[in-house]
Amino acid sequence: MMQIAIINGPNLNLLGTREPTIYGDTSFEAYYKALQARFPDVQFHYYQSNVEGELINELQRVGFDYDGILINPGGYTHTSVALGDCIASITTPVIEVHISNIHSREAFRQISHVSAKCRGTIAGLGLEGYALGTQFFIDNAAPREKKV
């Protein structure tokens, strides 16, 4: 069974109530249940933290054994060189997901310190970006070397 980790960064625990005109009115917990039902052959692991170091620890924990990682670094996208360095250091492919179109927002949000380290980026398609990233991993599954 394919294993995909979803790692969400700061303030994404507030989805459904946080700025619904930008992020929608669905909680991530509700969306996660729908995502699991949509992809019954995928074993998902979900992690969310508002703390940069905890996100790095989780990336390192799953970054050598999972088939894919979907990461929404939230505000750390624009500030964390350390998250980018961590993604470059692991072997599991990573797709950066953003609910809003960061390229149509404030200038500082158009800078990502993680994009260049990821397999790809999905932005501006709402929560559907997680499903699109999942489908990409399913369609492009390939054996890969695992670090011992």
Backbone torsions as a table, in degrees:
resi	resn	phi	psi	omega
1	MET	NA	135.0	179.0
2	MET	-68.8	138.2	178.0
3	GLN	-113.9	123.4	178.0
4	ILE	-126.0	128.6	176.5
5	ALA	-97.3	137.3	172.3
6	ILE	-112.5	121.0	-178.4
7	ILE	-121.5	115.8	-179.7
8	ASN	-109.3	139.1	-178.4
9	GLY	-91.8	-156.9	-169.7
10	PRO	-60.8	140.4	174.3
11	ASN	72.7	-3.6	179.2
12	LEU	-75.5	-11.7	171.0
13	ASN	-69.2	-12.3	-179.0
14	LEU	-98.9	7.7	178.9
15	LEU	-56.2	141.6	-176.7
16	GLY	100.8	-28.1	177.6
17	THR	-122.1	-24.7	-177.4
18	ARG	-81.5	118.8	174.4
19	GLU	36.9	65.1	-175.0
20	PRO	-60.3	-22.5	177.6
21	THR	-69.6	-22.8	177.5
22	ILE	-98.4	-45.2	-169.7
23	TYR	-107.4	-0.7	179.8
24	GLY	85.0	177.8	-175.9
25	ASP	-114.4	17.0	178.5
26	THR	-101.1	130.9	176.2
27	SER	-70.9	155.0	178.1
28	PHE	-67.2	-33.1	179.1
29	GLU	-59.9	-44.0	178.1
30	ALA	-65.5	-43.4	179.0
31	TYR	-64.4	-40.4	-178.6
32	TYR	-59.1	-42.7	177.3
33	LYS	-61.2	-42.3	178.6
34	ALA	-66.5	-38.3	178.9
35	LEU	-64.2	-42.8	178.1
36	GLN	-62.6	-41.0	178.7
37	ALA	-67.5	-34.6	-179.5
38	ARG	-70.9	-30.6	-178.1
39	PHE	-125.5	70.7	-175.2
40	PRO	-66.3	-17.8	-179.6
41	ASP	-92.2	8.4	177.8
42	VAL	-112.7	133.0	172.9
43	GLN	-94.5	110.0	-179.6
44	PHE	-91.9	148.1	170.8
45	HIS	-127.3	126.0	-177.9
46	TYR	-114.0	136.6	178.3
47	TYR	-143.1	136.7	176.4
48	GLN	-137.2	139.0	174.7
49	SER	-150.0	150.6	173.6
50	ASN	-94.1	3.1	-172.7
51	VAL	-112.9	123.1	-176.2
52	GLU	-56.1	-48.8	-178.3
53	GLY	-62.3	-34.8	177.3
54	GLU	-66.7	-36.9	176.6
55	LEU	-64.4	-41.3	177.4
56	ILE	-63.5	-44.5	178.1
57	ASN	-59.4	-41.2	-179.4
58	GLU	-69.0	-41.2	176.0
59	LEU	-58.9	-43.4	179.2
60	GLN	-66.7	-34.6	-178.6
61	ARG	-66.2	-43.6	-175.8
62	VAL	-100.0	-7.8	-168.9
63	GLY	-74.8	4.2	178.5
64	PHE	-127.1	-5.1	-174.1
65	ASP	-123.8	-18.9	-176.5
66	TYR	-88.4	163.2	178.9
67	ASP	-84.2	-21.2	179.3
68	GLY	-169.9	156.2	175.8
69	ILE	-130.7	130.0	170.5
70	LEU	-104.8	118.7	-178.5
71	ILE	-121.3	131.5	168.4
72	ASN	-115.4	97.8	-176.0
73	PRO	-74.0	-1.1	-178.4
74	GLY	57.0	-140.3	-178.9
75	GLY	-62.9	-21.0	177.5
76	TYR	-68.5	-16.2	175.4
77	THR	-50.7	-42.0	-169.7
78	HIS	-93.3	-5.6	-173.6
79	THR	-129.9	-18.6	-167.8
80	SER	-102.3	97.0	170.8
81	VAL	-65.1	-33.9	-178.0
82	ALA	-62.4	-39.0	176.6
83	LEU	-65.0	-42.3	176.8
84	GLY	-61.4	-43.9	177.8
85	ASP	-61.3	-40.1	-179.9
86	CYS	-64.7	-46.1	179.5
87	ILE	-60.1	-38.8	178.4
88	ALA	-67.1	-22.2	-174.6
89	SER	-89.4	-14.2	-176.8
90	ILE	-100.4	164.3	-177.9
91	THR	-99.0	-20.3	178.5
92	THR	-69.3	131.2	178.5
93	PRO	-66.1	143.5	-176.0
94	VAL	-123.8	135.8	171.5
95	ILE	-115.3	127.8	177.0
96	GLU	-83.5	130.0	-179.2
97	VAL	-122.7	133.4	172.9
98	HIS	-129.9	132.7	-179.0
99	ILE	-68.9	-44.2	178.5
100	SER	-92.2	165.6	175.3
101	ASN	-85.2	96.2	-176.1
102	ILE	-62.7	-21.2	-178.3
103	HIS	-79.9	-11.0	178.0
104	SER	-108.0	10.1	-178.0
105	ARG	-106.3	-157.8	-178.0
106	GLU	-57.1	151.4	-176.3
107	ALA	-55.9	-39.7	-177.9
108	PHE	-65.9	-25.3	179.4
109	ARG	-77.8	-10.6	-179.4
110	GLN	-85.5	-1.9	177.3
111	ILE	-100.9	129.2	176.2
112	SER	-126.6	128.3	175.9
113	HIS	-90.5	2.3	-180.0
114	VAL	-115.8	-24.9	-173.9
115	SER	-52.9	-46.1	-176.0
116	ALA	-66.5	-18.2	-179.5
117	LYS	-93.5	-8.0	-175.6
118	CYS	-97.3	159.5	176.0
119	ARG	-66.0	-32.8	179.2
120	GLY	-171.5	174.7	-179.6
121	THR	-134.0	136.2	174.3
122	ILE	-120.5	122.2	-177.8
123	ALA	-139.4	141.5	170.8
124	GLY	87.5	6.2	-177.8
125	LEU	-106.9	19.4	179.0
126	GLY	67.8	-157.7	-179.8
127	LEU	-64.3	-20.3	178.5
128	GLU	-58.2	-22.1	177.5
129	GLY	-56.8	-33.9	178.8
130	TYR	-67.3	-40.5	178.3
131	ALA	-67.6	-39.5	178.6
132	LEU	-64.5	-40.7	176.3
133	GLY	-64.2	-41.2	177.0
134	THR	-60.4	-46.9	-179.9
135	GLN	-61.8	-37.7	176.6
136	PHE	-59.4	-46.4	180.0
137	PHE	-63.1	-39.2	178.1
138	ILE	-63.3	-47.2	-176.1
139	ASP	-69.6	-23.0	-174.7
140	ASN	-118.7	23.1	-179.6
141	ALA	-61.6	131.7	177.7
142	ALA	-147.3	147.6	176.3
143	PRO	-60.9	141.6	178.3
144	ARG	-138.9	156.1	-179.0
145	GLU	-73.3	131.5	176.9
146	LYS	-101.7	136.5	179.6
147	LYS	-74.6	137.8	-179.2
148	VAL	-88.4	NA	NA
